[in-house]
Amino acid sequence: MEEKEFRVGVGVMIFKENKILLGKRKGSHGSGEFSFPGGKMEYKESFKDCVLREIKEECGVEIDNIEFLIVANIKQYLPKHHVLVGFRATWKSSEPAVLEPEKCEGWGWYDLDKLPEPLFEASKIMIDAYKDKRSFLDS
């Protein structure tokens, strides 16, 4: 029997010159799918601190203007059940680097109208929320 997992995770949609940063996942649920930087919150961590830690650990870019985007209930990868708290931000400096090669094949900047496929469910939800100006999704 598979172990049930419930977590709160964050994702951040980083904009640079009308493009967004996506990485190709590997070694975890959603392997082969394109995703924003993000991950699981740690005990007693603030949302902003989690966003900044995950970006530093995963791709090393610096960001500004962190803003709330969406909260969503994600059950598409059961038995992993996550509550997503999504943010958007603007790129400040440094080019993305693969700092966790066991989790990501590579980073790239993509036009919102020419996105790679397949998209990780949390990232798809965040893109739709950004386009539709929606901040809540319960599934």
C-alpha positions in Angstrom: 0.0 0.0 0.0 1.3 3.4 -0.9 2.0 5.9 1.9 -0.3 8.9 1.9 1.4 12.3 2.0 0.0 15.7 2.8 2.1 18.8 2.4 2.0 22.6 1.9 4.2 23.7 -1.0 5.0 26.9 -2.7 5.7 27.7 -6.3 6.9 30.9 -7.9 6.3 32.2 -11.4 9.3 34.3 -12.2 9.0 36.8 -15.0 12.0 38.2 -17.1 11.3 40.3 -20.2 7.8 38.7 -20.7 9.1 35.2 -20.3 8.7 32.7 -17.4 11.3 30.4 -15.9 10.5 26.6 -16.1 12.6 23.6 -15.3 12.1 20.0 -16.4 11.5 17.8 -13.4 13.1 14.4 -12.7 13.3 11.8 -10.0 10.0 12.7 -8.3 6.3 12.9 -9.0 5.8 14.8 -12.2 9.1 13.5 -13.7 9.5 14.8 -17.3 7.0 17.7 -16.7 8.0 21.4 -16.7 7.6 23.2 -13.4 8.3 26.5 -11.7 10.8 26.6 -8.9 9.3 25.7 -5.6 8.9 23.0 -3.0 7.7 22.0 0.4 7.4 24.4 3.3 9.4 23.7 6.4 8.1 23.9 10.0 7.7 27.5 11.2 8.9 28.9 7.8 7.2 32.0 6.3 5.9 31.8 2.7 8.4 34.4 1.6 11.3 32.6 3.3 10.2 29.3 1.7 10.1 30.9 -1.8 13.5 32.5 -1.4 15.1 29.3 0.1 13.7 27.1 -2.7 14.9 29.4 -5.4 18.4 29.6 -3.9 18.5 25.8 -3.6 17.1 25.0 -7.0 18.3 27.6 -9.5 20.2 30.4 -7.7 18.4 33.4 -9.3 17.5 36.6 -7.4 14.0 37.9 -7.5 12.0 41.1 -6.6 8.4 42.0 -6.1 7.1 38.7 -4.7 3.2 38.7 -4.8 0.6 36.2 -3.9 -1.0 34.5 -6.9 -3.2 31.5 -5.9 -4.0 28.9 -3.3 -5.0 25.6 -4.7 -5.9 22.1 -3.5 -3.9 19.6 -5.7 -4.8 15.9 -5.7 -3.8 14.9 -9.2 -0.7 13.0 -7.9 -2.4 10.9 -5.2 -1.3 9.5 -2.8 0.5 12.8 -2.7 -1.9 15.6 -1.7 -0.6 19.1 -1.7 -1.9 22.6 -0.9 -0.2 25.0 -3.3 0.5 28.5 -2.4 1.6 30.1 -5.6 3.4 33.4 -6.1 4.7 35.5 -8.9 7.9 37.6 -8.9 10.2 39.4 -11.2 13.8 38.3 -12.0 16.4 40.6 -10.5 19.8 38.9 -11.3 21.8 35.8 -12.0 21.1 33.2 -14.7 19.4 30.0 -13.6 21.7 27.1 -12.8 20.8 23.4 -12.2 21.7 23.3 -8.5 19.8 20.1 -7.8 20.6 17.8 -10.8 18.8 14.9 -9.2 15.5 16.9 -9.4 15.9 19.1 -12.5 17.3 18.5 -16.0 17.6 22.2 -16.9 16.0 25.6 -16.7 14.8 27.8 -19.5 12.9 31.0 -20.1 9.6 30.5 -22.0 7.0 32.8 -23.6 3.6 32.4 -22.0 2.2 31.7 -25.5 4.8 29.0 -26.4 5.1 26.8 -23.3 6.8 23.4 -23.3 4.7 20.3 -22.7 3.8 18.6 -20.5 3.4 21.1 -17.6 3.4 20.1 -14.0 -0.1 20.4 -12.6 0.8 23.1 -10.0 2.5 25.2 -12.6 -0.4 24.8 -15.0 -2.8 25.9 -12.3 -0.6 29.0 -11.6 -0.4 29.9 -15.3 -4.2 29.6 -15.6 -4.6 31.7 -12.4 -2.3 34.4 -13.8 -4.2 34.6 -17.1 -7.7 34.3 -15.5 -6.9 36.6 -12.5 -8.2 33.8 -10.2 -6.7 33.3 -6.7 -8.5 30.2 -5.4 -8.9 26.6 -6.7 -10.4 23.8 -4.7 -10.5 20.4 -6.4 
